[in-house]
Amino acid sequence: MPSLVVNKPAPQRSLWPYAIIATFVLFALFIGSMVKQAMSSSVDLVSKDYYRQELEHQQRMEATARTRALAAEAVVRYQAAAHQLEVQLPAALQGQALSGTVQFFRPSDQTRDFSVPLQPDADLRQVLSTARLQPGYWRVRLDFSADGQRYFVEQNVTIPN
């Protein structure tokens, strides 16, 4: 009897193992590049003495509550037409010994932070030029005391281009 020869088809190779390995390699490269980018980016705190300021948080909350309790609020207003920032203190503080600072914080770049002394006129108003401020987002903090009582106001200001 003649022998039958059965032709077996050659086994086909699957591409799935290679695709899975390639996916893991690409994912590992992506994660590695993200870690490298995160480690090389600069992280600036809002201020150099950030941790000391956090410890004073309770005192600031009390000063903020004391400021809100006044008959009128302390107001920080940006006047775009005049390129000025106006600080108006409440009339309830009239005749009291005032001292303090107006602090300008640029959250995106701490090298631009600065402060100026609070020197209100007889109407408890101080006008500051914004020529020094670059366009963008600024956080203005008014930290002052009147007759030994601390007050605090924080206002966000956006300087247009």
C-alpha positions in Angstrom: 0.0 0.0 0.0 1.3 3.3 -0.8 2.1 5.6 2.1 0.2 8.8 2.5 2.2 11.9 3.0 0.3 14.4 5.0 1.6 17.9 4.5 1.3 19.8 7.7 1.1 23.5 7.4 4.0 25.4 9.0 3.1 26.8 12.4 2.2 30.5 12.2 4.0 32.8 14.5 1.9 35.1 16.6 2.8 38.8 16.9 1.1 39.2 20.2 4.1 38.5 22.4 6.2 41.0 20.5 3.4 43.6 20.7 3.1 43.1 24.5 6.8 43.4 25.0 6.9 46.5 22.9 4.0 48.1 24.8 5.9 47.5 28.2 9.1 48.9 26.8 7.3 52.0 25.5 5.5 52.5 28.8 8.7 52.2 30.7 10.4 54.8 28.4 7.4 57.1 28.9 7.5 56.8 32.7 11.3 57.3 32.7 11.0 60.5 30.6 8.3 61.8 32.9 10.4 61.2 36.0 13.4 62.9 34.4 11.2 65.9 33.5 9.8 66.1 37.0 13.2 65.9 38.7 14.7 68.6 36.5 11.9 71.2 36.8 12.3 74.0 39.4 9.9 74.2 42.2 9.7 77.6 43.8 7.8 78.2 47.0 5.7 81.3 47.2 8.2 82.9 49.6 11.6 82.0 51.0 10.3 81.8 54.5 7.3 79.7 53.6 7.6 77.3 56.6 7.9 80.1 59.1 4.8 81.7 57.6 2.9 78.4 57.9 3.7 78.3 61.6 2.1 81.8 61.9 -1.0 80.6 60.2 -3.2 80.9 63.3 -2.1 84.5 64.0 -2.9 85.3 60.4 -6.4 83.8 60.7 -7.1 85.9 63.8 -5.8 89.0 62.0 -8.1 88.2 59.0 -11.1 87.7 61.3 -10.3 91.0 63.0 -10.1 92.8 59.7 -13.5 91.4 58.6 -15.0 92.5 61.9 -14.4 96.1 61.1 -17.3 98.3 60.0 -15.7 98.7 56.5 -13.2 96.5 54.7 -9.7 97.3 53.8 -9.7 97.4 50.0 -7.0 96.8 47.5 -8.1 98.1 44.1 -6.2 98.0 40.7 -6.8 101.1 38.5 -5.9 100.0 35.0 -6.3 103.4 33.3 -3.9 105.1 35.8 -1.6 102.0 36.2 -1.9 102.3 39.9 -2.9 100.1 42.8 -5.0 101.8 45.5 -5.0 100.7 49.1 -7.9 102.1 51.2 -8.0 101.3 54.9 -11.2 101.5 56.9 -12.2 104.8 58.4 -12.6 103.0 61.8 -8.8 103.1 62.0 -8.6 106.9 61.7 -6.3 108.4 64.3 -4.6 105.2 65.3 -0.9 104.5 64.9 -0.6 102.5 61.7 2.4 100.5 60.5 2.8 97.6 58.1 3.7 96.4 54.6 2.1 95.8 51.2 3.6 92.6 49.8 3.5 91.6 46.2 3.8 87.9 45.4 4.2 86.5 41.9 3.3 82.7 42.3 4.9 81.8 39.0 8.2 83.5 39.8 9.4 84.1 43.3 12.3 86.3 42.1 9.7 89.0 41.3 8.3 89.2 44.9 8.8 92.5 46.8 7.2 94.5 49.5 6.8 98.2 50.2 6.0 99.9 53.5 2.4 100.9 54.2 2.3 104.7 54.4 -1.3 105.9 54.1 -2.2 109.6 53.8 -4.7 111.4 56.1 -7.6 109.7 54.3 -6.1 106.3 55.1 -5.3 105.8 51.3 -2.1 104.9 49.6 -1.5 104.8 45.9 1.2 102.6 44.4 2.5 102.6 40.9 2.2 99.3 39.0 5.1 100.1 36.6 7.3 97.5 38.5 4.7 94.8 38.1 4.9 92.6 35.0 1.6 91.6 33.3 0.0 88.6 34.8 -1.3 87.3 38.1 -0.2 88.8 41.4 -1.2 88.2 45.0 -1.2 91.4 47.1 -1.0 91.0 50.9 -1.7 93.9 53.2 -0.3 93.1 56.6 -0.6 96.0 59.1 -1.2 96.8 62.7 -3.2 99.6 64.3 -2.7 100.4 68.0 -1.1 97.0 68.6 -3.8 94.9 66.8 -2.8 93.0 63.7 -4.9 93.1 60.5 -4.5 91.1 57.3 -6.0 91.4 53.8 -5.1 89.3 50.7 -6.3 90.3 47.3 -5.6 88.8 43.9 -4.8 91.2 41.1 -4.3 90.5 37.4 -2.2 93.1 35.5 -3.2 93.1 31.8 -0.7 93.3 28.9 
